[in-house]
Amino acid sequence: MNLSNKGMSMISEEIQYSSKIHVSFAFGYFVRSFLFTVFAARVFAFYENEVRLNVTLVLIGYVIYGVWNMINDPLLGWISDKPNRFWKKYGRRFPWIVAMGVPYCFFIILVFIPPALNIDMYSVVIFIWFLVTICLYDAFYSGWMTNYYSLFPDKFRSDKERRKIAGIGSPLGLIASALGTLLPPLFIEYGNKQSYLMAMIVMSFISFGAFVISVPGSRETEEMKQRAMEFEREKETMESFLEVLKRLRHQKNFLAYLVAYLFFHSLTTIMLASIPYVVPYILRLPATFEIALSAGLLIGQLAGIALWIKVINKLGHRKLFMLGFFWAAIVLFPMIFLNNLVLYSIFIAILGFGVSSIYYGNQLIFSDCIDEIILESEIRQEGVFLGIRTFMVRLSIIIQAVVFWAIHITTGFDPAVQIQTELALWGLRLQFALVPLILMLIAGILFWYFYDLTPEKVAENKEKLKKLNL
């Protein structure tokens, strides 16, 4: 909870941990982005195009999944904040990270192996399998990610250290996102459900390998364990779950960040999930050509990160984060009219270059918001706020499902037909580019108007936290 002496307070302004710890912790970015991308890009298309579950049933499943997340994510965060007997020996976050992270890496396999049945109740059974597996998968995801990211602002206190980890983790996360779209097409064959199983097995083991690397960096030090035990003294004053949610209404900066974060993830989810529609139906190419789009995105994002790392000190977290939203709105407009693989790859690379500023600045903005919240409440409850942010990630998948359902129903898209009508093809183009454009423009305007944590305010908050020993 506090830095116990002046020397430690001095260190908190600089680098406290070794580069090995930084790299290890940063691999959590890979774990999070890799399977998130696989899930976001594949699940909807798999159940609509391959399993042939009615698109309305897929939407209903996603909506129920969203309601589950509305409760599951923040509640898991709040529960993980509550003191327990494991804190003294293992730390506050580490037991959760291990217990939830391992099954998270493998549970996605079950999502992609619905039972092969030939019965009258086929749709009902498949729907139940779909709903139960995605909800259980998400429970493990939420339990792991909530505690992993809650560890970040607590363990790494200075801007210098936070930026260093973001500078390592952001490229790793971008590579993970690219691999999450690049690798499955190497195994997947359109029309062959069994090919998805092999793809998911490979994805799971890659994710688990990255998770193992992240474990040393996710361990809590003896000092952190001591802070956690000191937190026991605040057990009686710790706010209830509902009290925290009520107080959230007054956190203007955090709410502005949440909306921006939601719309950014909606952009990512919608565009990634649209690739399995763009390639076979607009471009009329086999699944392996998805690699070209993913490669373009990766190249653009890595080039962008290299620039943002150099200019972060001049721009500050707020301007850097905001820049990506308006960049995306501009680049997405011409993408509505594309029908060529090369042009798609080029424009996706340009888009990736700009929005990588959001990806790089995301955890920095979140940490600045958490610092402000802790300063006002004088209680460290990162878990519940991370849980709320995790819910926003999952809500983006609901937005994607609603968008796909509305467009497919309206334009008459039929996955059983090889050559779609012109209206259906235009629907896929609007789904891929116009909807994300609108979301990013709204997010940019709202964030610019409401978020006021300037570099000066951020520095002032850090000084106040030091004086309060928080």
C-alpha positions as CSV (number, residue, x, y, z in Angstrom):
1,M,0.0,0.0,0.0
2,N,2.8,2.5,0.7
3,L,6.4,3.0,0.1
4,S,7.9,2.7,3.5
5,N,10.9,5.0,3.4
6,K,12.4,7.9,1.6
7,G,14.9,5.8,-0.3
8,M,12.2,3.6,-1.7
9,S,10.2,6.7,-2.6
10,M,13.2,8.1,-4.5
11,I,13.5,4.8,-6.4
12,S,9.8,4.9,-7.3
13,E,10.5,7.8,-9.6
14,E,12.9,5.7,-11.7
15,I,13.4,2.0,-12.6
16,Q,12.9,-0.4,-9.7
17,Y,13.0,-3.7,-11.6
18,S,15.4,-5.4,-14.0
19,S,14.8,-5.6,-17.8
20,K,14.1,-9.3,-17.4
21,I,11.2,-8.6,-15.2
22,H,10.0,-5.9,-17.6
23,V,10.1,-8.3,-20.6
24,S,8.6,-11.1,-18.6
25,F,5.6,-9.0,-17.5
26,A,5.2,-7.5,-21.0
27,F,4.6,-11.0,-22.4
28,G,1.2,-10.7,-20.7
29,Y,0.3,-8.3,-23.5
30,F,0.9,-11.1,-25.9
31,V,-1.2,-13.5,-24.0
32,R,-4.1,-11.1,-23.8
33,S,-4.0,-9.9,-27.4
34,F,-3.4,-13.3,-29.0
35,L,-6.4,-15.3,-28.0
36,F,-8.6,-12.2,-27.9
37,T,-7.9,-11.7,-31.6
38,V,-8.5,-15.4,-32.3
39,F,-11.8,-15.2,-30.5
40,A,-13.0,-11.9,-31.9
41,A,-12.0,-12.8,-35.5
42,R,-13.3,-16.4,-35.7
43,V,-16.2,-17.2,-33.3
44,F,-19.0,-15.3,-35.1
45,A,-18.0,-16.4,-38.6
46,F,-17.4,-20.0,-37.4
47,Y,-20.9,-20.4,-36.0
48,E,-22.6,-18.5,-38.8
49,N,-20.6,-19.8,-41.8
50,E,-19.3,-23.2,-40.8
51,V,-21.7,-24.5,-38.1
52,R,-24.6,-22.7,-39.9
53,L,-26.3,-21.7,-36.6
54,N,-28.9,-19.1,-37.4
55,V,-27.4,-15.6,-37.2
56,T,-30.2,-14.5,-34.9
57,L,-29.3,-17.3,-32.5
58,V,-25.7,-16.3,-32.6
59,L,-26.7,-12.7,-31.8
60,I,-28.9,-13.9,-28.9
61,G,-25.9,-15.9,-27.6
62,Y,-23.7,-12.8,-27.7
63,V,-26.3,-10.7,-25.9
64,I,-26.6,-13.2,-23.1
65,Y,-22.9,-13.4,-23.0
66,G,-22.8,-9.6,-22.7
67,V,-25.2,-9.7,-19.7
68,W,-23.0,-12.3,-18.1
69,N,-20.0,-10.0,-18.6
70,M,-21.8,-7.1,-17.1
71,I,-21.9,-9.0,-13.8
72,N,-18.9,-11.3,-14.1
73,D,-16.1,-8.9,-15.0
74,P,-16.5,-6.1,-12.3
75,L,-17.6,-8.6,-9.7
76,L,-14.5,-10.8,-10.2
77,G,-12.4,-7.7,-9.9
78,W,-14.1,-6.7,-6.7
79,I,-13.7,-10.2,-5.3
80,S,-10.0,-10.3,-6.1
81,D,-9.6,-7.0,-4.2
82,K,-10.9,-8.5,-1.0
83,P,-8.2,-9.6,1.4
84,N,-7.7,-13.4,1.9
85,R,-5.2,-15.8,3.6
86,F,-3.2,-16.4,0.4
87,W,-1.9,-12.8,0.2
88,K,0.8,-13.1,2.9
89,K,2.5,-16.0,1.1
90,Y,1.7,-15.6,-2.6
91,G,0.7,-12.0,-3.0
92,R,-2.5,-10.2,-3.8
93,R,-2.7,-10.9,-7.6
94,F,-0.4,-13.8,-8.4
95,P,-2.6,-16.7,-7.2
96,W,-5.4,-15.4,-9.4
97,I,-3.1,-14.9,-12.4
98,V,-1.9,-18.5,-12.3
99,A,-5.3,-20.2,-11.3
100,M,-7.2,-18.4,-14.1
101,G,-4.5,-18.0,-16.7
102,V,-3.7,-21.6,-17.3
103,P,-7.3,-22.8,-18.2
104,Y,-7.8,-19.5,-20.1
105,C,-5.0,-20.6,-22.6
106,F,-6.8,-23.9,-23.4
107,F,-10.5,-23.4,-22.9
108,I,-10.9,-21.8,-26.4
109,I,-10.5,-25.2,-27.9
110,L,-13.9,-26.2,-26.5
111,V,-15.6,-23.2,-28.2
112,F,-14.6,-24.6,-31.6
113,I,-15.6,-28.2,-31.1
114,P,-19.5,-28.2,-31.0
115,P,-21.0,-31.7,-31.0
116,A,-21.7,-33.2,-34.4
117,L,-25.4,-34.1,-34.2
118,N,-28.1,-35.0,-36.7
119,I,-31.2,-34.5,-34.6
120,D,-34.3,-32.3,-34.6
121,M,-33.0,-30.2,-31.7
122,Y,-29.7,-29.6,-33.4
123,S,-29.9,-25.8,-33.3
124,V,-30.9,-25.8,-29.6
125,V,-28.0,-28.1,-28.6
126,I,-25.5,-26.1,-30.6
127,F,-26.7,-22.8,-29.2
128,I,-26.4,-24.1,-25.6
129,W,-22.9,-25.4,-26.4
130,F,-21.9,-22.0,-28.0
131,L,-23.3,-20.0,-25.0
132,V,-21.9,-22.1,-22.2
133,T,-18.4,-22.4,-23.7
134,I,-18.0,-18.7,-24.5
135,C,-19.2,-17.7,-21.0
136,L,-16.8,-20.2,-19.3
137,Y,-14.0,-19.1,-21.5
138,D,-14.7,-15.5,-20.6
139,A,-14.7,-16.3,-16.9
140,F,-11.1,-17.5,-17.0
141,Y,-10.1,-14.6,-19.3
142,S,-11.6,-12.1,-16.8
143,G,-10.1,-13.6,-13.8
144,W,-6.6,-13.6,-15.4
145,M,-6.7,-10.3,-17.1
146,T,-8.3,-8.4,-14.3
147,N,-5.5,-9.3,-11.9
148,Y,-2.7,-9.1,-14.5
149,Y,-3.5,-5.6,-15.4
150,S,-4.4,-4.6,-11.9
151,L,-0.8,-5.5,-11.0
152,F,0.6,-3.0,-13.5
153,P,-0.1,0.4,-11.7
154,D,0.6,-1.2,-8.3
155,K,3.9,-2.8,-9.2
156,F,5.3,-0.2,-11.6
157,R,4.9,3.2,-10.1
158,S,6.8,5.8,-12.2
159,D,6.0,7.0,-15.7
160,K,9.5,6.0,-16.8
161,E,9.0,2.4,-15.8
162,R,5.4,2.2,-17.1
163,R,6.4,3.6,-20.5
164,K,9.3,1.2,-20.7
165,I,7.0,-1.8,-20.2
166,A,4.4,-0.3,-22.6
167,G,7.2,0.1,-25.1
168,I,8.0,-3.6,-24.8
169,G,4.5,-4.9,-24.4
170,S,2.8,-2.9,-27.1
171,P,4.9,-4.4,-30.0
172,L,4.4,-7.9,-28.4
173,G,0.7,-7.3,-28.2
174,L,0.6,-6.1,-31.8
175,I,2.6,-9.1,-33.0
176,A,0.2,-11.3,-31.0
177,S,-2.8,-9.7,-32.7
178,A,-1.2,-10.2,-36.1
179,L,-0.3,-13.8,-35.4
180,G,-3.9,-14.3,-34.1
181,T,-5.1,-13.5,-37.7
182,L,-2.0,-14.8,-39.6
183,L,-1.7,-18.3,-38.2
184,P,-5.3,-19.7,-38.2
185,P,-5.6,-19.4,-42.0
186,L,-2.6,-21.8,-42.3
187,F,-4.7,-24.5,-40.8
188,I,-8.3,-23.4,-41.6
189,E,-10.1,-24.4,-44.8
190,Y,-13.4,-22.7,-45.5
191,G,-16.1,-25.4,-45.3
192,N,-14.1,-27.7,-43.1
193,K,-15.1,-27.5,-39.4
194,Q,-12.4,-30.0,-38.3
195,S,-9.6,-27.7,-39.6
196,Y,-10.6,-25.2,-36.9
197,L,-9.8,-27.7,-34.1
198,M,-6.2,-28.1,-35.2
199,A,-5.9,-24.3,-35.5
200,M,-7.2,-23.8,-31.9
201,I,-4.9,-26.4,-30.4
202,V,-1.9,-24.7,-31.9
203,M,-3.2,-21.3,-30.8
204,S,-3.6,-22.6,-27.2
205,F,-0.1,-23.9,-26.9
206,I,1.4,-20.7,-28.3
207,S,-0.7,-18.7,-25.8
208,F,0.4,-21.0,-22.9
209,G,4.1,-20.6,-23.9
210,A,3.8,-16.8,-23.7
211,F,1.9,-17.2,-20.4
212,V,4.8,-19.2,-18.9
213,I,7.2,-16.5,-19.9
214,S,5.0,-13.9,-18.2
215,V,4.9,-15.6,-14.9
216,P,8.2,-14.4,-13.3
217,G,7.3,-10.7,-14.1
218,S,3.8,-11.2,-12.6
219,R,5.2,-12.3,-9.2
220,E,4.8,-9.9,-6.4
221,T,7.8,-8.8,-4.3
222,E,8.0,-9.2,-0.5
223,E,7.4,-5.4,-0.3
224,M,4.2,-5.8,-2.3
225,K,3.0,-8.7,-0.2
226,Q,3.6,-6.5,2.9
227,R,1.5,-3.7,1.4
228,A,-1.2,-6.3,0.7
229,M,-1.1,-7.4,4.4
230,E,-1.3,-3.8,5.5
231,F,-4.5,-3.6,3.3
232,E,-6.1,-6.0,5.8
233,R,-6.4,-3.1,8.2
234,E,-8.7,-1.4,5.6
235,K,-10.9,-4.4,5.3
236,E,-13.7,-2.7,7.3
237,T,-13.5,0.5,5.4
238,M,-13.2,-1.1,2.0
239,E,-16.2,0.0,-0.2
240,S,-18.8,-2.5,-1.2
241,F,-19.2,-3.5,-4.9
242,L,-22.3,-1.3,-5.3
243,E,-20.6,1.7,-3.6
244,V,-17.7,1.5,-6.0
245,L,-20.0,1.4,-9.0
246,K,-22.0,4.4,-7.6
247,R,-18.7,6.4,-7.1
248,L,-17.8,5.6,-10.7
249,R,-20.4,8.1,-11.9
250,H,-18.3,10.9,-10.7
251,Q,-15.0,9.7,-12.3
252,K,-15.3,11.8,-15.4
253,N,-11.8,11.0,-16.8
254,F,-12.2,7.3,-16.2
255,L,-15.6,7.3,-17.9
256,A,-14.2,9.2,-20.9
257,Y,-11.4,6.6,-21.1
258,L,-13.9,3.7,-20.9
259,V,-16.0,5.0,-23.8
260,A,-12.9,5.6,-25.9
261,Y,-11.5,2.1,-25.0
262,L,-14.8,0.5,-25.8
263,F,-15.1,2.1,-29.2
264,F,-11.4,1.3,-30.0
265,H,-12.0,-2.3,-29.2
266,S,-15.2,-2.2,-31.3
267,L,-13.1,-1.0,-34.2
268,T,-10.6,-3.9,-33.7
269,T,-13.3,-6.5,-33.1
270,I,-15.5,-5.5,-36.1
271,M,-12.6,-5.3,-38.5
272,L,-10.9,-8.5,-37.5
273,A,-14.2,-10.4,-37.5
274,S,-14.9,-9.0,-40.9
275,I,-11.8,-10.4,-42.6
276,P,-13.3,-13.9,-42.9
277,Y,-16.1,-12.2,-44.8
278,V,-14.1,-9.8,-46.9
279,V,-11.6,-12.4,-48.3
280,P,-14.1,-15.1,-49.5
281,Y,-17.0,-12.9,-50.5
282,I,-15.6,-9.5,-51.6
283,L,-12.2,-10.6,-52.9
284,R,-13.3,-14.2,-53.7
285,L,-10.0,-15.6,-52.4
286,P,-9.1,-18.6,-50.2
287,A,-8.4,-18.3,-46.5
288,T,-4.6,-18.1,-46.9
289,F,-5.0,-14.6,-48.4
290,E,-6.2,-13.3,-45.0
291,I,-2.4,-13.3,-44.2
292,A,-1.9,-10.3,-46.5
293,L,-4.3,-8.1,-44.6
294,S,-2.8,-9.2,-41.2
295,A,0.7,-8.6,-42.4
296,G,-0.2,-5.1,-43.6
297,L,-1.7,-4.3,-40.2
298,L,1.3,-5.6,-38.3
299,I,3.8,-3.7,-40.4
300,G,1.9,-0.4,-39.9
301,Q,1.4,-0.9,-36.2
302,L,5.1,-1.8,-35.5
303,A,6.2,1.3,-37.5
304,G,3.8,3.4,-35.5
305,I,4.9,2.1,-32.2
306,A,8.6,2.9,-33.1
307,L,7.6,6.5,-33.6
308,W,5.3,6.9,-30.6
309,I,7.9,5.7,-28.2
310,K,10.2,8.5,-29.4
311,V,7.6,11.3,-29.2
312,I,5.7,10.3,-26.1
313,N,7.6,12.8,-23.9
314,K,6.6,15.6,-26.2
315,L,3.0,14.7,-26.8
316,G,2.0,13.3,-23.4
317,H,-0.4,10.4,-22.8
318,R,-3.6,12.4,-23.6
319,K,-2.6,13.8,-27.0
320,L,-1.0,10.5,-28.0
321,F,-4.1,8.5,-27.2
322,M,-6.5,11.0,-28.8
323,L,-4.5,11.2,-32.1
324,G,-5.3,7.6,-33.1
325,F,-9.0,8.1,-33.1
326,F,-9.0,11.0,-35.6
327,W,-6.4,9.3,-37.7
328,A,-8.6,6.2,-38.0
329,A,-11.7,8.2,-38.9
330,I,-9.8,9.8,-41.9
331,V,-8.2,6.6,-43.2
332,L,-11.3,4.4,-42.9
333,F,-13.4,6.5,-45.3
334,P,-11.6,5.4,-48.6
335,M,-11.6,1.9,-47.3
336,I,-15.4,1.7,-47.8
337,F,-14.9,1.5,-51.5
338,L,-12.0,-0.9,-51.9
339,N,-12.2,-4.3,-53.7
340,N,-8.5,-5.1,-54.3
341,L,-6.3,-7.1,-52.0
342,V,-3.2,-4.9,-52.5
343,L,-5.2,-1.7,-51.7
344,Y,-6.8,-3.3,-48.7
345,S,-3.3,-4.3,-47.3
346,I,-1.9,-0.8,-47.9
347,F,-4.7,1.1,-46.3
348,I,-4.8,-1.4,-43.3
349,A,-1.1,-0.7,-42.8
350,I,-1.7,3.1,-42.8
351,L,-4.6,2.6,-40.4
352,G,-2.5,0.4,-38.1
353,F,0.3,3.0,-38.1
354,G,-2.1,5.6,-36.6
355,V,-4.2,3.5,-34.2
356,S,-1.0,2.0,-32.7
357,S,-0.8,5.3,-30.7
358,I,-4.0,4.1,-28.9
359,Y,-2.6,0.7,-28.3
360,Y,0.7,2.1,-26.9
361,G,-1.1,4.8,-24.8
362,N,-3.9,2.6,-23.5
363,Q,-2.3,1.2,-20.3
364,L,-0.6,4.6,-19.6
365,I,-4.0,6.4,-19.7
366,F,-5.6,3.7,-17.5
367,S,-2.8,4.0,-14.9
368,D,-3.2,7.8,-14.9
369,C,-7.0,7.3,-14.2
370,I,-6.3,4.8,-11.5
371,D,-3.9,7.1,-9.8
372,E,-6.6,9.8,-9.8
373,I,-9.2,7.4,-8.4
374,I,-6.9,6.1,-5.6
375,L,-6.0,9.7,-4.7
376,E,-9.6,10.6,-4.2
377,S,-10.7,7.4,-2.3
378,E,-7.3,6.7,-0.6
379,I,-8.0,3.0,-1.1
380,R,-6.3,0.7,-3.6
381,Q,-9.1,-1.2,-5.4
382,E,-7.6,-1.5,-8.9
383,G,-9.3,-4.9,-9.5
384,V,-12.9,-3.7,-9.7
385,F,-12.0,-0.9,-12.1
386,L,-10.0,-3.3,-14.2
387,G,-13.0,-5.6,-14.1
388,I,-15.2,-2.8,-15.5
389,R,-12.6,-2.1,-18.2
390,T,-12.6,-5.9,-19.0
391,F,-16.3,-5.7,-19.4
392,M,-15.8,-3.0,-22.0
393,V,-13.6,-5.3,-24.0
394,R,-16.4,-7.9,-24.0
395,L,-19.1,-5.4,-24.7
396,S,-17.2,-4.6,-28.0
397,I,-17.9,-8.2,-29.1
398,I,-21.6,-7.6,-28.4
399,I,-21.5,-4.4,-30.6
400,Q,-19.8,-6.4,-33.3
401,A,-22.5,-9.1,-33.1
402,V,-25.3,-6.6,-33.3
403,V,-23.7,-4.8,-36.3
404,F,-23.1,-8.1,-38.1
405,W,-26.7,-9.3,-37.4
406,A,-28.3,-6.0,-38.5
407,I,-26.3,-5.7,-41.7
408,H,-26.6,-9.4,-42.7
409,I,-30.4,-9.4,-42.1
410,T,-30.9,-6.1,-43.8
411,T,-28.8,-6.8,-46.9
412,G,-29.7,-10.4,-47.3
413,F,-26.3,-11.9,-46.7
414,D,-26.4,-15.7,-47.0
415,P,-23.3,-17.7,-46.0
416,A,-24.6,-20.7,-48.0
417,V,-24.2,-18.7,-51.3
418,Q,-20.8,-18.4,-52.9
419,I,-21.6,-15.2,-54.9
420,Q,-23.5,-12.6,-52.8
421,T,-25.8,-9.9,-54.2
422,E,-24.4,-6.4,-54.7
423,L,-26.4,-5.2,-51.7
424,A,-24.9,-7.9,-49.5
425,L,-21.4,-7.0,-50.7
426,W,-22.0,-3.3,-49.9
427,G,-23.2,-4.4,-46.5
428,L,-19.9,-6.2,-45.8
429,R,-18.0,-3.0,-46.9
430,L,-20.0,-0.8,-44.5
431,Q,-19.5,-3.4,-41.8
432,F,-15.8,-3.4,-42.4
433,A,-15.1,0.3,-42.6
434,L,-18.0,2.7,-42.2
435,V,-19.3,1.5,-38.8
436,P,-15.7,1.6,-37.3
437,L,-15.3,5.1,-38.8
438,I,-18.4,6.4,-37.0
439,L,-17.3,4.8,-33.7
440,M,-13.8,6.2,-33.8
441,L,-15.0,9.7,-34.6
442,I,-17.4,9.7,-31.7
443,A,-14.8,8.3,-29.4
444,G,-12.2,10.9,-30.4
445,I,-14.6,13.8,-29.9
446,L,-15.8,12.6,-26.5
447,F,-12.3,11.9,-25.2
448,W,-11.1,15.3,-26.4
449,Y,-14.0,17.1,-24.7
450,F,-14.1,15.3,-21.3
451,Y,-10.7,13.9,-20.5
452,D,-8.5,16.5,-18.8
453,L,-5.6,14.6,-17.2
454,T,-2.8,16.7,-18.8
455,P,0.9,15.9,-18.1
456,E,0.9,18.5,-15.4
457,K,-2.1,17.0,-13.6
458,V,-0.6,13.5,-13.9
459,A,2.6,14.7,-12.3
460,E,0.7,16.5,-9.6
461,N,-1.3,13.4,-8.8
462,K,1.9,11.3,-8.5
463,E,3.3,13.8,-6.0
464,K,0.2,13.7,-3.9
465,L,0.2,9.9,-3.9
466,K,3.8,9.9,-2.6
467,K,2.9,12.3,0.2
468,L,0.0,10.1,1.2
469,N,2.1,6.9,1.0
470,L,-0.3,5.3,-1.4
